[in-house]
Amino acid sequence: MELKAGDIIRLKKIHPCGSNEWQVINPGIDVLIRCLGCRRQVLMERSLLLRRIRTLVSKDNLAEDSKEI
């Protein structure tokens, strides 16, 4: 699965704040994600994150939209 900045992902386990949706901030070998419930940021290894992802909720279409203009 390819992750890009701005993508919204849903993880298998719920965060203590009650949300399970996260936004990808900085994809790379270590991925920085932000909880959409409490805005806490977590740095996680890509391989560990890919095992914990349930679904990809939405993709950031900003790059694709700028090509059409």
PDB file of N, CA, C and O in Angstrom:
ATOM      1  N   MET A   1       0.847  -1.180   0.000  1.00  0.00           N
ATOM      2  CA  MET A   1       0.000   0.000   0.000  1.00  0.00           C
ATOM      3  C   MET A   1       0.891   1.242   0.000  1.00  0.00           C
ATOM      4  O   MET A   1       1.839   1.345   0.779  1.00  0.00           O
ATOM      5  N   GLU A   2       0.573   2.158  -0.870  1.00  0.00           N
ATOM      6  CA  GLU A   2       1.340   3.394  -0.958  1.00  0.00           C
ATOM      7  C   GLU A   2       0.632   4.483  -0.155  1.00  0.00           C
ATOM      8  O   GLU A   2      -0.542   4.774  -0.381  1.00  0.00           O
ATOM      9  N   LEU A   3       1.356   5.074   0.778  1.00  0.00           N
ATOM     10  CA  LEU A   3       0.806   6.153   1.598  1.00  0.00           C
ATOM     11  C   LEU A   3       1.382   7.478   1.140  1.00  0.00           C
ATOM     12  O   LEU A   3       2.566   7.581   0.823  1.00  0.00           O
ATOM     13  N   LYS A   4       0.525   8.495   1.110  1.00  0.00           N
ATOM     14  CA  LYS A   4       0.961   9.841   0.740  1.00  0.00           C
ATOM     15  C   LYS A   4       0.517  10.805   1.830  1.00  0.00           C
ATOM     16  O   LYS A   4      -0.419  10.521   2.578  1.00  0.00           O
ATOM     17  N   ALA A   5       1.182  11.928   1.915  1.00  0.00           N
ATOM     18  CA  ALA A   5       0.810  12.948   2.896  1.00  0.00           C
ATOM     19  C   ALA A   5      -0.619  13.403   2.638  1.00  0.00           C
ATOM     20  O   ALA A   5      -0.988  13.701   1.502  1.00  0.00           O
ATOM     21  N   GLY A   6      -1.416  13.454   3.693  1.00  0.00           N
ATOM     22  CA  GLY A   6      -2.795  13.877   3.577  1.00  0.00           C
ATOM     23  C   GLY A   6      -3.794  12.736   3.540  1.00  0.00           C
ATOM     24  O   GLY A   6      -4.992  12.964   3.714  1.00  0.00           O
ATOM     25  N   ASP A   7      -3.327  11.503   3.316  1.00  0.00           N
ATOM     26  CA  ASP A   7      -4.227  10.350   3.310  1.00  0.00           C
ATOM     27  C   ASP A   7      -4.822  10.138   4.697  1.00  0.00           C
ATOM     28  O   ASP A   7      -4.149  10.360   5.704  1.00  0.00           O
ATOM     29  N   ILE A   8      -6.076   9.712   4.751  1.00  0.00           N
ATOM     30  CA  ILE A   8      -6.740   9.374   6.005  1.00  0.00           C
ATOM     31  C   ILE A   8      -6.839   7.858   6.074  1.00  0.00           C
ATOM     32  O   ILE A   8      -7.349   7.224   5.150  1.00  0.00           O
ATOM     33  N   ILE A   9      -6.351   7.270   7.174  1.00  0.00           N
ATOM     34  CA  ILE A   9      -6.381   5.825   7.350  1.00  0.00           C
ATOM     35  C   ILE A   9      -7.161   5.480   8.616  1.00  0.00           C
ATOM     36  O   ILE A   9      -7.235   6.277   9.551  1.00  0.00           O
ATOM     37  N   ARG A  10      -7.738   4.284   8.630  1.00  0.00           N
ATOM     38  CA  ARG A  10      -8.445   3.786   9.808  1.00  0.00           C
ATOM     39  C   ARG A  10      -7.656   2.590  10.330  1.00  0.00           C
ATOM     40  O   ARG A  10      -7.398   1.640   9.591  1.00  0.00           O
ATOM     41  N   LEU A  11      -7.271   2.640  11.608  1.00  0.00           N
ATOM     42  CA  LEU A  11      -6.502   1.559  12.210  1.00  0.00           C
ATOM     43  C   LEU A  11      -7.422   0.550  12.885  1.00  0.00           C
ATOM     44  O   LEU A  11      -8.590   0.836  13.147  1.00  0.00           O
ATOM     45  N   LYS A  12      -6.881  -0.635  13.164  1.00  0.00           N
ATOM     46  CA  LYS A  12      -7.676  -1.707  13.764  1.00  0.00           C
ATOM     47  C   LYS A  12      -8.065  -1.397  15.205  1.00  0.00           C
ATOM     48  O   LYS A  12      -9.191  -1.675  15.617  1.00  0.00           O
ATOM     49  N   LYS A  13      -7.148  -0.827  15.967  1.00  0.00           N
ATOM     50  CA  LYS A  13      -7.425  -0.533  17.375  1.00  0.00           C
ATOM     51  C   LYS A  13      -7.811   0.929  17.550  1.00  0.00           C
ATOM     52  O   LYS A  13      -7.336   1.806  16.828  1.00  0.00           O
ATOM     53  N   ILE A  14      -8.672   1.169  18.511  1.00  0.00           N
ATOM     54  CA  ILE A  14      -9.138   2.531  18.794  1.00  0.00           C
ATOM     55  C   ILE A  14      -8.138   3.230  19.709  1.00  0.00           C
ATOM     56  O   ILE A  14      -7.630   2.631  20.657  1.00  0.00           O
ATOM     57  N   HIS A  15      -7.863   4.484  19.423  1.00  0.00           N
ATOM     58  CA  HIS A  15      -6.980   5.321  20.237  1.00  0.00           C
ATOM     59  C   HIS A  15      -7.689   5.627  21.559  1.00  0.00           C
ATOM     60  O   HIS A  15      -8.920   5.652  21.584  1.00  0.00           O
ATOM     61  N   PRO A  16      -6.967   5.858  22.652  1.00  0.00           N
ATOM     62  CA  PRO A  16      -7.616   6.160  23.936  1.00  0.00           C
ATOM     63  C   PRO A  16      -8.598   7.339  23.889  1.00  0.00           C
ATOM     64  O   PRO A  16      -9.497   7.414  24.727  1.00  0.00           O
ATOM     65  N   CYS A  17      -8.448   8.244  22.944  1.00  0.00           N
ATOM     66  CA  CYS A  17      -9.386   9.370  22.842  1.00  0.00           C
ATOM     67  C   CYS A  17     -10.716   8.944  22.225  1.00  0.00           C
ATOM     68  O   CYS A  17     -11.686   9.701  22.284  1.00  0.00           O
ATOM     69  N   GLY A  18     -10.785   7.747  21.633  1.00  0.00           N
ATOM     70  CA  GLY A  18     -12.020   7.240  21.057  1.00  0.00           C
ATOM     71  C   GLY A  18     -12.053   7.222  19.541  1.00  0.00           C
ATOM     72  O   GLY A  18     -12.996   6.690  18.955  1.00  0.00           O
ATOM     73  N   SER A  19     -11.051   7.788  18.893  1.00  0.00           N
ATOM     74  CA  SER A  19     -11.007   7.835  17.434  1.00  0.00           C
ATOM     75  C   SER A  19     -10.119   6.713  16.901  1.00  0.00           C
ATOM     76  O   SER A  19      -9.190   6.276  17.580  1.00  0.00           O
ATOM     77  N   ASN A  20     -10.405   6.252  15.692  1.00  0.00           N
ATOM     78  CA  ASN A  20      -9.521   5.278  15.052  1.00  0.00           C
ATOM     79  C   ASN A  20      -9.110   5.742  13.659  1.00  0.00           C
ATOM     80  O   ASN A  20      -8.613   4.950  12.858  1.00  0.00           O
ATOM     81  N   GLU A  21      -9.319   7.034  13.367  1.00  0.00           N
ATOM     82  CA  GLU A  21      -8.911   7.600  12.078  1.00  0.00           C
ATOM     83  C   GLU A  21      -7.705   8.501  12.273  1.00  0.00           C
ATOM     84  O   GLU A  21      -7.645   9.301  13.207  1.00  0.00           O
ATOM     85  N   TRP A  22      -6.746   8.352  11.367  1.00  0.00           N
ATOM     86  CA  TRP A  22      -5.478   9.069  11.441  1.00  0.00           C
ATOM     87  C   TRP A  22      -5.165   9.680  10.086  1.00  0.00           C
ATOM     88  O   TRP A  22      -5.569   9.151   9.050  1.00  0.00           O
ATOM     89  N   GLN A  23      -4.441  10.801  10.093  1.00  0.00           N
ATOM     90  CA  GLN A  23      -3.993  11.445   8.864  1.00  0.00           C
ATOM     91  C   GLN A  23      -2.491  11.241   8.737  1.00  0.00           C
ATOM     92  O   GLN A  23      -1.746  11.438   9.697  1.00  0.00           O
ATOM     93  N   VAL A  24      -2.052  10.845   7.545  1.00  0.00           N
ATOM     94  CA  VAL A  24      -0.624  10.673   7.285  1.00  0.00           C
ATOM     95  C   VAL A  24      -0.015  12.062   7.091  1.00  0.00           C
ATOM     96  O   VAL A  24      -0.440  12.817   6.216  1.00  0.00           O
ATOM     97  N   ILE A  25       0.978  12.390   7.910  1.00  0.00           N
ATOM     98  CA  ILE A  25       1.638  13.685   7.841  1.00  0.00           C
ATOM     99  C   ILE A  25       2.911  13.596   7.007  1.00  0.00           C
ATOM    100  O   ILE A  25       3.127  14.402   6.103  1.00  0.00           O
ATOM    101  N   ASN A  26       3.755  12.606   7.319  1.00  0.00           N
ATOM    102  CA  ASN A  26       5.036  12.474   6.632  1.00  0.00           C
ATOM    103  C   ASN A  26       5.304  10.993   6.344  1.00  0.00           C
ATOM    104  O   ASN A  26       5.750  10.269   7.235  1.00  0.00           O
ATOM    105  N   PRO A  27       5.040  10.529   5.112  1.00  0.00           N
ATOM    106  CA  PRO A  27       5.327   9.136   4.788  1.00  0.00           C
ATOM    107  C   PRO A  27       6.823   8.954   4.538  1.00  0.00           C
ATOM    108  O   PRO A  27       7.504   9.859   4.056  1.00  0.00           O
ATOM    109  N   GLY A  28       7.300   7.804   4.867  1.00  0.00           N
ATOM    110  CA  GLY A  28       8.706   7.477   4.673  1.00  0.00           C
ATOM    111  C   GLY A  28       8.957   6.116   5.299  1.00  0.00           C
ATOM    112  O   GLY A  28       8.027   5.322   5.442  1.00  0.00           O
ATOM    113  N   ILE A  29      10.196   5.835   5.672  1.00  0.00           N
ATOM    114  CA  ILE A  29      10.480   4.577   6.362  1.00  0.00           C
ATOM    115  C   ILE A  29       9.811   4.591   7.727  1.00  0.00           C
ATOM    116  O   ILE A  29       9.222   3.594   8.144  1.00  0.00           O
ATOM    117  N   ASP A  30       9.899   5.717   8.425  1.00  0.00           N
ATOM    118  CA  ASP A  30       9.122   5.957   9.632  1.00  0.00           C
ATOM    119  C   ASP A  30       8.017   6.931   9.242  1.00  0.00           C
ATOM    120  O   ASP A  30       8.289   8.008   8.711  1.00  0.00           O
ATOM    121  N   VAL A  31       6.770   6.549   9.508  1.00  0.00           N
ATOM    122  CA  VAL A  31       5.610   7.336   9.074  1.00  0.00           C
ATOM    123  C   VAL A  31       5.084   8.146  10.260  1.00  0.00           C
ATOM    124  O   VAL A  31       4.849   7.608  11.342  1.00  0.00           O
ATOM    125  N   LEU A  32       4.905   9.441  10.036  1.00  0.00           N
ATOM    126  CA  LEU A  32       4.327  10.315  11.052  1.00  0.00           C
ATOM    127  C   LEU A  32       2.841  10.423  10.769  1.00  0.00           C
ATOM    128  O   LEU A  32       2.438  10.829   9.679  1.00  0.00           O
ATOM    129  N   ILE A  33       2.009  10.052  11.772  1.00  0.00           N
ATOM    130  CA  ILE A  33       0.564  10.120  11.621  1.00  0.00           C
ATOM    131  C   ILE A  33      -0.018  10.970  12.745  1.00  0.00           C
ATOM    132  O   ILE A  33       0.570  11.078  13.822  1.00  0.00           O
ATOM    133  N   ARG A  34      -1.189  11.577  12.483  1.00  0.00           N
ATOM    134  CA  ARG A  34      -1.863  12.427  13.470  1.00  0.00           C
ATOM    135  C   ARG A  34      -3.280  11.911  13.698  1.00  0.00           C
ATOM    136  O   ARG A  34      -4.029  11.670  12.751  1.00  0.00           O
ATOM    137  N   CYS A  35      -3.635  11.744  14.980  1.00  0.00           N
ATOM    138  CA  CYS A  35      -4.983  11.308  15.342  1.00  0.00           C
ATOM    139  C   CYS A  35      -5.957  12.428  15.010  1.00  0.00           C
ATOM    140  O   CYS A  35      -5.710  13.587  15.342  1.00  0.00           O
ATOM    141  N   LEU A  36      -7.065  12.088  14.356  1.00  0.00           N
ATOM    142  CA  LEU A  36      -8.053  13.092  13.998  1.00  0.00           C
ATOM    143  C   LEU A  36      -8.979  13.436  15.164  1.00  0.00           C
ATOM    144  O   LEU A  36      -9.752  14.390  15.083  1.00  0.00           O
ATOM    145  N   GLY A  37      -8.902  12.660  16.252  1.00  0.00           N
ATOM    146  CA  GLY A  37      -9.712  12.949  17.424  1.00  0.00           C
ATOM    147  C   GLY A  37      -9.054  13.961  18.352  1.00  0.00           C
ATOM    148  O   GLY A  37      -9.657  14.977  18.699  1.00  0.00           O
ATOM    149  N   CYS A  38      -7.813  13.681  18.753  1.00  0.00           N
ATOM    150  CA  CYS A  38      -7.145  14.528  19.746  1.00  0.00           C
ATOM    151  C   CYS A  38      -5.926  15.264  19.191  1.00  0.00           C
ATOM    152  O   CYS A  38      -5.281  16.015  19.923  1.00  0.00           O
ATOM    153  N   ARG A  39      -5.600  15.063  17.914  1.00  0.00           N
ATOM    154  CA  ARG A  39      -4.488  15.740  17.220  1.00  0.00           C
ATOM    155  C   ARG A  39      -3.100  15.293  17.702  1.00  0.00           C
ATOM    156  O   ARG A  39      -2.111  15.958  17.393  1.00  0.00           O
ATOM    157  N   ARG A  40      -3.002  14.191  18.446  1.00  0.00           N
ATOM    158  CA  ARG A  40      -1.702  13.683  18.879  1.00  0.00           C
ATOM    159  C   ARG A  40      -0.971  13.087  17.692  1.00  0.00           C
ATOM    160  O   ARG A  40      -1.585  12.457  16.831  1.00  0.00           O
ATOM    161  N   GLN A  41       0.349  13.284  17.643  1.00  0.00           N
ATOM    162  CA  GLN A  41       1.154  12.761  16.547  1.00  0.00           C
ATOM    163  C   GLN A  41       1.971  11.577  17.036  1.00  0.00           C
ATOM    164  O   GLN A  41       2.472  11.570  18.161  1.00  0.00           O
ATOM    165  N   VAL A  42       2.096  10.564  16.161  1.00  0.00           N
ATOM    166  CA  VAL A  42       2.827   9.348  16.483  1.00  0.00           C
ATOM    167  C   VAL A  42       3.747   9.020  15.317  1.00  0.00           C
ATOM    168  O   VAL A  42       3.337   9.080  14.158  1.00  0.00           O
ATOM    169  N   LEU A  43       4.995   8.673  15.626  1.00  0.00           N
ATOM    170  CA  LEU A  43       5.960   8.237  14.616  1.00  0.00           C
ATOM    171  C   LEU A  43       6.046   6.720  14.708  1.00  0.00           C
ATOM    172  O   LEU A  43       6.353   6.180  15.771  1.00  0.00           O
ATOM    173  N   MET A  44       5.774   6.022  13.592  1.00  0.00           N
ATOM    174  CA  MET A  44       5.700   4.569  13.605  1.00  0.00           C
ATOM    175  C   MET A  44       6.439   3.998  12.403  1.00  0.00           C
ATOM    176  O   MET A  44       6.437   4.586  11.322  1.00  0.00           O
ATOM    177  N   GLU A  45       7.070   2.849  12.603  1.00  0.00           N
ATOM    178  CA  GLU A  45       7.734   2.177  11.490  1.00  0.00           C
ATOM    179  C   GLU A  45       6.699   1.797  10.438  1.00  0.00           C
ATOM    180  O   GLU A  45       5.588   1.385  10.771  1.00  0.00           O
ATOM    181  N   ARG A  46       7.065   1.938   9.180  1.00  0.00           N
ATOM    182  CA  ARG A  46       6.138   1.655   8.078  1.00  0.00           C
ATOM    183  C   ARG A  46       5.618   0.216   8.141  1.00  0.00           C
ATOM    184  O   ARG A  46       4.420  -0.009   7.968  1.00  0.00           O
ATOM    185  N   SER A  47       6.490  -0.750   8.382  1.00  0.00           N
ATOM    186  CA  SER A  47       6.062  -2.149   8.396  1.00  0.00           C
ATOM    187  C   SER A  47       5.044  -2.408   9.509  1.00  0.00           C
ATOM    188  O   SER A  47       4.098  -3.169   9.310  1.00  0.00           O
ATOM    189  N   LEU A  48       5.226  -1.789  10.667  1.00  0.00           N
ATOM    190  CA  LEU A  48       4.292  -1.941  11.773  1.00  0.00           C
ATOM    191  C   LEU A  48       2.960  -1.258  11.450  1.00  0.00           C
ATOM    192  O   LEU A  48       1.894  -1.806  11.732  1.00  0.00           O
ATOM    193  N   LEU A  49       3.023  -0.074  10.866  1.00  0.00           N
ATOM    194  CA  LEU A  49       1.808   0.659  10.514  1.00  0.00           C
ATOM    195  C   LEU A  49       0.992  -0.098   9.467  1.00  0.00           C
ATOM    196  O   LEU A  49      -0.232  -0.167   9.581  1.00  0.00           O
ATOM    197  N   LEU A  50       1.637  -0.662   8.460  1.00  0.00           N
ATOM    198  CA  LEU A  50       0.923  -1.378   7.404  1.00  0.00           C
ATOM    199  C   LEU A  50       0.172  -2.587   7.951  1.00  0.00           C
ATOM    200  O   LEU A  50      -0.875  -2.951   7.416  1.00  0.00           O
ATOM    201  N   ARG A  51       0.686  -3.215   9.006  1.00  0.00           N
ATOM    202  CA  ARG A  51      -0.017  -4.335   9.632  1.00  0.00           C
ATOM    203  C   ARG A  51      -1.224  -3.867  10.430  1.00  0.00           C
ATOM    204  O   ARG A  51      -2.182  -4.620  10.602  1.00  0.00           O
ATOM    205  N   ARG A  52      -1.189  -2.619  10.924  1.00  0.00           N
ATOM    206  CA  ARG A  52      -2.258  -2.107  11.774  1.00  0.00           C
ATOM    207  C   ARG A  52      -3.379  -1.394  11.008  1.00  0.00           C
ATOM    208  O   ARG A  52      -4.413  -1.073  11.593  1.00  0.00           O
ATOM    209  N   ILE A  53      -3.189  -1.148   9.727  1.00  0.00           N
ATOM    210  CA  ILE A  53      -4.204  -0.435   8.943  1.00  0.00           C
ATOM    211  C   ILE A  53      -5.361  -1.361   8.614  1.00  0.00           C
ATOM    212  O   ILE A  53      -5.163  -2.477   8.136  1.00  0.00           O
ATOM    213  N   ARG A  54      -6.576  -0.883   8.878  1.00  0.00           N
ATOM    214  CA  ARG A  54      -7.787  -1.611   8.489  1.00  0.00           C
ATOM    215  C   ARG A  54      -8.231  -1.186   7.100  1.00  0.00           C
ATOM    216  O   ARG A  54      -8.413  -2.031   6.223  1.00  0.00           O
ATOM    217  N   THR A  55      -8.409   0.131   6.884  1.00  0.00           N
ATOM    218  CA  THR A  55      -8.829   0.626   5.579  1.00  0.00           C
ATOM    219  C   THR A  55      -8.194   1.983   5.293  1.00  0.00           C
ATOM    220  O   THR A  55      -7.761   2.696   6.199  1.00  0.00           O
ATOM    221  N   LEU A  56      -8.154   2.310   4.028  1.00  0.00           N
ATOM    222  CA  LEU A  56      -7.753   3.634   3.582  1.00  0.00           C
ATOM    223  C   LEU A  56      -9.046   4.408   3.350  1.00  0.00           C
ATOM    224  O   LEU A  56      -9.781   4.117   2.407  1.00  0.00           O
ATOM    225  N   VAL A  57      -9.329   5.392   4.205  1.00  0.00           N
ATOM    226  CA  VAL A  57     -10.595   6.108   4.160  1.00  0.00           C
ATOM    227  C   VAL A  57     -10.643   7.054   2.973  1.00  0.00           C
ATOM    228  O   VAL A  57     -11.594   7.017   2.192  1.00  0.00           O
ATOM    229  N   SER A  58      -9.627   7.904   2.826  1.00  0.00           N
ATOM    230  CA  SER A  58      -9.612   8.831   1.695  1.00  0.00           C
ATOM    231  C   SER A  58      -8.181   9.153   1.309  1.00  0.00           C
ATOM    232  O   SER A  58      -7.264   9.115   2.129  1.00  0.00           O
ATOM    233  N   LYS A  59      -8.024   9.467   0.046  1.00  0.00           N
ATOM    234  CA  LYS A  59      -6.715   9.859  -0.473  1.00  0.00           C
ATOM    235  C   LYS A  59      -6.688  11.355  -0.670  1.00  0.00           C
ATOM    236  O   LYS A  59      -7.708  11.980  -0.959  1.00  0.00           O
ATOM    237  N   ASP A  60      -5.509  11.920  -0.509  1.00  0.00           N
ATOM    238  CA  ASP A  60      -5.331  13.345  -0.763  1.00  0.00           C
ATOM    239  C   ASP A  60      -5.213  13.534  -2.265  1.00  0.00           C
ATOM    240  O   ASP A  60      -4.258  13.054  -2.876  1.00  0.00           O
ATOM    241  N   ASN A  61      -6.160  14.219  -2.859  1.00  0.00           N
ATOM    242  CA  ASN A  61      -6.178  14.430  -4.303  1.00  0.00           C
ATOM    243  C   ASN A  61      -5.615  15.773  -4.691  1.00  0.00           C
ATOM    244  O   ASN A  61      -5.833  16.226  -5.815  1.00  0.00           O
ATOM    245  N   LEU A  62      -4.898  16.424  -3.800  1.00  0.00           N
ATOM    246  CA  LEU A  62      -4.360  17.749  -4.054  1.00  0.00           C
ATOM    247  C   LEU A  62      -3.399  17.726  -5.248  1.00  0.00           C
ATOM    248  O   LEU A  62      -3.463  18.607  -6.106  1.00  0.00           O
ATOM    249  N   ALA A  63      -2.522  16.744  -5.309  1.00  0.00           N
ATOM    250  CA  ALA A  63      -1.553  16.664  -6.409  1.00  0.00           C
ATOM    251  C   ALA A  63      -2.258  16.399  -7.738  1.00  0.00           C
ATOM    252  O   ALA A  63      -1.881  16.957  -8.769  1.00  0.00           O
ATOM    253  N   GLU A  64      -3.292  15.537  -7.709  1.00  0.00           N
ATOM    254  CA  GLU A  64      -4.009  15.225  -8.940  1.00  0.00           C
ATOM    255  C   GLU A  64      -4.828  16.436  -9.406  1.00  0.00           C
ATOM    256  O   GLU A  64      -4.932  16.681 -10.608  1.00  0.00           O
ATOM    257  N   ASP A  65      -5.410  17.194  -8.469  1.00  0.00           N
ATOM    258  CA  ASP A  65      -6.204  18.365  -8.828  1.00  0.00           C
ATOM    259  C   ASP A  65      -5.339  19.452  -9.457  1.00  0.00           C
ATOM    260  O   ASP A  65      -5.785  20.149 -10.369  1.00  0.00           O
ATOM    261  N   SER A  66      -4.111  19.601  -8.979  1.00  0.00           N
ATOM    262  CA  SER A  66      -3.247  20.657  -9.508  1.00  0.00           C
ATOM    263  C   SER A  66      -2.820  20.351 -10.946  1.00  0.00           C
ATOM    264  O   SER A  66      -2.493  21.274 -11.692  1.00  0.00           O
ATOM    265  N   LYS A  67      -2.817  19.085 -11.347  1.00  0.00           N
ATOM    266  CA  LYS A  67      -2.450  18.733 -12.730  1.00  0.00           C
ATOM    267  C   LYS A  67      -3.542  19.138 -13.696  1.00  0.00           C
ATOM    268  O   LYS A  67      -3.257  19.447 -14.853  1.00  0.00           O
ATOM    269  N   GLU A  68      -4.799  19.144 -13.242  1.00  0.00           N
ATOM    270  CA  GLU A  68      -5.918  19.445 -14.132  1.00  0.00           C
ATOM    271  C   GLU A  68      -6.035  20.934 -14.435  1.00  0.00           C
ATOM    272  O   GLU A  68      -6.618  21.307 -15.453  1.00  0.00           O
ATOM    273  N   ILE A  69      -5.504  21.773 -13.589  1.00  0.00           N
ATOM    274  CA  ILE A  69      -5.653  23.238 -13.751  1.00  0.00           C
ATOM    275  C   ILE A  69      -4.803  23.741 -14.879  1.00  0.00           C
ATOM    276  O   ILE A  69      -4.798  24.940 -15.161  1.00  0.00           O
TER     277      ILE A  69
END
